[in-house]
Amino acid sequence: MGIVLATLVVVSLAALLGGALGLAAVIFRVEGDPLVERIDAILPQTQCGQCGFPGCKAYASAIAEGRAEINLCPPGGEAGVRALADLLGREFKPLAGDGADKPKTIAHIDEQQCIGCTLCIQACPVDAIAGAAKQLHAVVPQLCTGCELCMSPCPVECIHMQAVPAARPWPYPVFALKQENA
């Protein structure tokens, strides 16, 4: 009888505390800043840190609070700065640094030099590098954002950035299809 009573007391207490925590979560819920969310949606989500912040969300918060300029994101390029200027009603500024829009690049791993250390895999914020310890690594071009974070940890310097080739036009003639009247 004592075990049943103790179990009922513990279960009742757990239910009461769980309900109190659930109610507190609803009452004291903190909404995110919608401006930060809109700024973050414009940023390229490379999480590269080239802006001086640990990620795109932190940079978006700094912009919304007025602690950072809108022109610090090289992967976003001039188009990103223009979109941020339009959203915030600020004047357009050229990219910080040399002011030039960097060409889009992706990482390339030299197969002859790669030792399979996995340091580049650990450094990649978007998981664009595939491989295993002591095996050749490869970059998945569709995932690579060109943030260059994989280059510095590589002990043999086998990672190089390559320009993304412009889309080639369709090499064959294109003819318009005519509909037949029946």
Contacts in CASP RR format, 6 or more apart in sequence:
PFRMAT RR
TARGET T0000
AUTHOR 0000-0000-0000
METHOD contacts of the structure
MODEL  1
MGIVLATLVVVSLAALLGGALGLAAVIFRVEGDPLVERIDAILPQTQCGQ
CGFPGCKAYASAIAEGRAEINLCPPGGEAGVRALADLLGREFKPLAGDGA
DKPKTIAHIDEQQCIGCTLCIQACPVDAIAGAAKQLHAVVPQLCTGCELC
MSPCPVECIHMQAVPAARPWPYPVFALKQENA
33 61 0 8 1.000
33 64 0 8 1.000
35 64 0 8 1.000
36 57 0 8 1.000
36 60 0 8 1.000
36 61 0 8 1.000
36 64 0 8 1.000
37 60 0 8 1.000
38 87 0 8 1.000
39 60 0 8 1.000
39 63 0 8 1.000
39 64 0 8 1.000
39 84 0 8 1.000
39 87 0 8 1.000
39 88 0 8 1.000
40 56 0 8 1.000
40 57 0 8 1.000
40 60 0 8 1.000
42 80 0 8 1.000
42 83 0 8 1.000
42 84 0 8 1.000
42 87 0 8 1.000
43 56 0 8 1.000
43 59 0 8 1.000
43 60 0 8 1.000
43 73 0 8 1.000
43 76 0 8 1.000
43 80 0 8 1.000
44 56 0 8 1.000
44 73 0 8 1.000
44 75 0 8 1.000
44 76 0 8 1.000
44 80 0 8 1.000
44 145 0 8 1.000
45 56 0 8 1.000
45 145 0 8 1.000
46 56 0 8 1.000
46 75 0 8 1.000
46 125 0 8 1.000
46 126 0 8 1.000
46 145 0 8 1.000
46 146 0 8 1.000
46 147 0 8 1.000
47 54 0 8 1.000
47 55 0 8 1.000
47 56 0 8 1.000
47 125 0 8 1.000
47 126 0 8 1.000
47 147 0 8 1.000
48 55 0 8 1.000
48 75 0 8 1.000
48 125 0 8 1.000
48 145 0 8 1.000
48 146 0 8 1.000
48 147 0 8 1.000
48 148 0 8 1.000
48 149 0 8 1.000
49 55 0 8 1.000
49 59 0 8 1.000
49 147 0 8 1.000
49 149 0 8 1.000
50 72 0 8 1.000
50 73 0 8 1.000
50 74 0 8 1.000
50 75 0 8 1.000
50 147 0 8 1.000
50 148 0 8 1.000
51 59 0 8 1.000
51 68 0 8 1.000
51 72 0 8 1.000
51 73 0 8 1.000
51 74 0 8 1.000
52 59 0 8 1.000
52 72 0 8 1.000
53 59 0 8 1.000
53 62 0 8 1.000
53 68 0 8 1.000
59 68 0 8 1.000
59 72 0 8 1.000
59 73 0 8 1.000
62 68 0 8 1.000
63 69 0 8 1.000
63 70 0 8 1.000
63 84 0 8 1.000
63 88 0 8 1.000
69 93 0 8 1.000
69 96 0 8 1.000
70 81 0 8 1.000
70 84 0 8 1.000
70 85 0 8 1.000
70 88 0 8 1.000
70 90 0 8 1.000
70 93 0 8 1.000
71 81 0 8 1.000
71 93 0 8 1.000
71 94 0 8 1.000
71 95 0 8 1.000
71 96 0 8 1.000
72 96 0 8 1.000
73 80 0 8 1.000
73 81 0 8 1.000
73 95 0 8 1.000
74 95 0 8 1.000
74 102 0 8 1.000
75 102 0 8 1.000
75 145 0 8 1.000
75 146 0 8 1.000
75 147 0 8 1.000
77 95 0 8 1.000
77 101 0 8 1.000
77 102 0 8 1.000
78 94 0 8 1.000
78 95 0 8 1.000
78 101 0 8 1.000
81 92 0 8 1.000
81 93 0 8 1.000
81 94 0 8 1.000
81 95 0 8 1.000
82 92 0 8 1.000
84 90 0 8 1.000
85 91 0 8 1.000
85 92 0 8 1.000
85 93 0 8 1.000
95 101 0 8 1.000
103 163 0 8 1.000
103 164 0 8 1.000
104 146 0 8 1.000
104 163 0 8 1.000
104 164 0 8 1.000
105 146 0 8 1.000
105 148 0 8 1.000
105 161 0 8 1.000
105 162 0 8 1.000
105 163 0 8 1.000
105 164 0 8 1.000
106 139 0 8 1.000
106 141 0 8 1.000
106 144 0 8 1.000
106 146 0 8 1.000
106 161 0 8 1.000
106 162 0 8 1.000
106 164 0 8 1.000
107 120 0 8 1.000
107 128 0 8 1.000
107 129 0 8 1.000
107 139 0 8 1.000
107 144 0 8 1.000
107 146 0 8 1.000
107 148 0 8 1.000
107 150 0 8 1.000
107 151 0 8 1.000
107 159 0 8 1.000
107 160 0 8 1.000
107 161 0 8 1.000
107 162 0 8 1.000
108 139 0 8 1.000
108 159 0 8 1.000
108 160 0 8 1.000
108 161 0 8 1.000
108 162 0 8 1.000
109 120 0 8 1.000
109 129 0 8 1.000
109 136 0 8 1.000
109 137 0 8 1.000
109 138 0 8 1.000
109 139 0 8 1.000
109 158 0 8 1.000
109 159 0 8 1.000
110 158 0 8 1.000
110 159 0 8 1.000
110 160 0 8 1.000
111 136 0 8 1.000
112 158 0 8 1.000
113 156 0 8 1.000
113 157 0 8 1.000
113 158 0 8 1.000
114 136 0 8 1.000
114 137 0 8 1.000
114 156 0 8 1.000
114 158 0 8 1.000
115 134 0 8 1.000
115 155 0 8 1.000
115 156 0 8 1.000
115 158 0 8 1.000
116 131 0 8 1.000
116 132 0 8 1.000
116 133 0 8 1.000
116 134 0 8 1.000
116 135 0 8 1.000
116 136 0 8 1.000
116 137 0 8 1.000
117 133 0 8 1.000
117 154 0 8 1.000
117 155 0 8 1.000
117 156 0 8 1.000
118 131 0 8 1.000
118 132 0 8 1.000
118 133 0 8 1.000
118 137 0 8 1.000
119 153 0 8 1.000
119 154 0 8 1.000
119 155 0 8 1.000
120 129 0 8 1.000
120 137 0 8 1.000
120 150 0 8 1.000
120 153 0 8 1.000
120 154 0 8 1.000
120 159 0 8 1.000
121 129 0 8 1.000
121 130 0 8 1.000
121 131 0 8 1.000
121 137 0 8 1.000
122 153 0 8 1.000
123 149 0 8 1.000
123 150 0 8 1.000
123 152 0 8 1.000
123 153 0 8 1.000
124 149 0 8 1.000
124 150 0 8 1.000
125 145 0 8 1.000
125 147 0 8 1.000
125 149 0 8 1.000
126 143 0 8 1.000
126 144 0 8 1.000
126 145 0 8 1.000
126 147 0 8 1.000
127 143 0 8 1.000
128 139 0 8 1.000
128 140 0 8 1.000
128 141 0 8 1.000
128 143 0 8 1.000
128 144 0 8 1.000
128 145 0 8 1.000
129 137 0 8 1.000
129 138 0 8 1.000
129 139 0 8 1.000
129 140 0 8 1.000
129 150 0 8 1.000
130 137 0 8 1.000
130 138 0 8 1.000
130 139 0 8 1.000
130 140 0 8 1.000
131 137 0 8 1.000
131 138 0 8 1.000
141 164 0 8 1.000
146 161 0 8 1.000
148 161 0 8 1.000
150 159 0 8 1.000
151 157 0 8 1.000
151 159 0 8 1.000
151 160 0 8 1.000
151 161 0 8 1.000
END
